[in-house]
Amino acid sequence: MEIGHAGQHPPRKRRRLSGEKKYLVLEEVKAHPERKGEILRREGLFQADLKRIENAVKEAGIKALGQMRPGRKCVQEVPAEQYETLKREYEKQEKALAALTVEFMALKKKVNGE
């Protein structure tokens, strides 16, 4: 570390952390409060930075929870073509199931000797 002419340290360059990294730092500090100073020094952050991150996380959480609506989710619209295709497929499968049921009943009667 170089010391300037007046015996002062050169100004530290502040690190730019991604939102995800800031959140991870906050979680680490919450998990290990006894190591808070060490974590902040390692990341080049100050206590005020941590408080700002904590407030931002709290506000974002409240906003996200406020947008959630209780109850059932809205029914999504299905295009008419897709609905008709699925309806035809369903009816076809219903007919096939009915035919198989009739065959099964006939085979069951044969096996049981009725």
Buried (B, 14 or more C-beta within 10 A) or exposed (E): EEEEEEEEEEEEEEEEBEEEEBBEBBEBBEEEEEEBEEBBEEBEBEEEBBEEBBEBBEEEEEEEEEEEEEEEEEEEEEEEEEEEEEEEEEEEEEEEEEEEEEEEEEEEEEEEEE
